[in-house]
């Protein structure tokens, strides 16, 4: 085991050392070689060292260099050094984070991280958290808490009785609602097509003046950080309206809520603390390994009631916080270990610096590209830049050639009926040099497709 883990460390270190010298996307040859990992499952056992060598030699060249400094697709962060190392140690620990008795250290680290994140995001004291896989499951869990709370007030136990015969619930979303939230609504039986959609303004913000009437049977889902523009819904006004009506407000804050740690961007998050539940990703802007997200609920009892654990005799509960009472799953890995390492290694100052640096780099992208005559379609308020290279065909061709070039990687989107490219600056590893080098490549390719 010692020799095997030493070999892993050597191979991983070599991979990371070369991450900025290779194309961001894998070559066609590297992808073709992946076939060598398949075939019928052999009857005989294999030597772990030989398998590791095969996986490294075939698999490593076929990865996308998301952990490097020039990946700007899908709001993907890298992995902080302390968090990666903690992730390896947690793998060696092999802890089941479901219950206190299964892993006291995992349970304690979750309590610590919960308190730190509630403080960093300026959420109400007493807010409880569940450690889940991603924002989709955080949205699912937060909306499950909303469903439970609203029906509980109406005298209905949805966990025991289901939705058949229950008071109908209304769900209000913005025109720019993210697909992960609609997916959560579908899984909860609330229907992704039954939503009431509120128009958005030119930056994708929900228009508070277009809100429908709200009541105690309504959930309002708002965004902190539009996935295309980075824009924030007007939370203070929406939450005030919801509070007066007895409605529940859920925040999809996958990456945008982290703006609260910076005095420069905290005004964007103004009012979101008045919501009832929040969903955040940690493998995005906090830069921890996949898979990692958090659901936060103002009244943790609503979350625990929505995700009942049952009464199996062998699953004895303690009087302390039991982690599995706050998540949809039971057995799971100890995600809190790498979260603790990320936050403790950065500290409040380091986290603020990373957020502010990425936002400054997003503005640098916008300045370089607009200076070259490329259209920037959004107000760059956070870490998202949206650009067009001309017609839909020209924009799609530039995106494809940027991806093939390998200097950096960005993805395409359609924003308000206009084909565009998204630049998401979310990695601790991104330097100003990475931005300049990537912007040079984008401009060079754009000019080759459509000469200025």
HELIX and SHEET records of a PDB file:
HELIX    1   1 UNK A    2  UNK A   17  1                                  16    
HELIX    2   2 UNK A   28  UNK A   33  1                                   6    
HELIX    3   3 UNK A   34  UNK A   37  5                                   4    
HELIX    4   4 UNK A   48  UNK A   54  1                                   7    
HELIX    5   5 UNK A   55  UNK A   59  3                                   5    
HELIX    6   6 UNK A   60  UNK A   62  5                                   3    
HELIX    7   7 UNK A   81  UNK A   93  1                                  13    
HELIX    8   8 UNK A  104  UNK A  120  1                                  17    
HELIX    9   9 UNK A  135  UNK A  153  1                                  19    
HELIX   10  10 UNK A  158  UNK A  161  1                                   4    
HELIX   11  11 UNK A  179  UNK A  187  1                                   9    
HELIX   12  12 UNK A  208  UNK A  210  5                                   3    
HELIX   13  13 UNK A  235  UNK A  245  1                                  11    
HELIX   14  14 UNK A  256  UNK A  261  5                                   6    
HELIX   15  15 UNK A  266  UNK A  269  5                                   4    
HELIX   16  16 UNK A  272  UNK A  274  5                                   3    
HELIX   17  17 UNK A  300  UNK A  306  1                                   7    
HELIX   18  18 UNK A  323  UNK A  326  5                                   4    
HELIX   19  19 UNK A  336  UNK A  371  1                                  36    
HELIX   20  20 UNK A  392  UNK A  405  1                                  14    
HELIX   21  21 UNK A  432  UNK A  449  1                                  18    
SHEET    1   A 7 UNK A 128  UNK A 132  0                                        
SHEET    2   A 7 UNK A 293  UNK A 297 -1                                        
SHEET    3   A 7 UNK A 277  UNK A 281 -1                                        
SHEET    4   A 7 UNK A 248  UNK A 252  1                                        
SHEET    5   A 7 UNK A 218  UNK A 223  1                                        
SHEET    6   A 7 UNK A 170  UNK A 174  1                                        
SHEET    7   A 7 UNK A 196  UNK A 198  1                                        
SHEET    1   B 4 UNK A 375  UNK A 376  0                                        
SHEET    2   B 4 UNK A 384  UNK A 388 -1                                        
SHEET    3   B 4 UNK A 418  UNK A 424 -1                                        
SHEET    4   B 4 UNK A 411  UNK A 415 -1                                        
END                                                                             
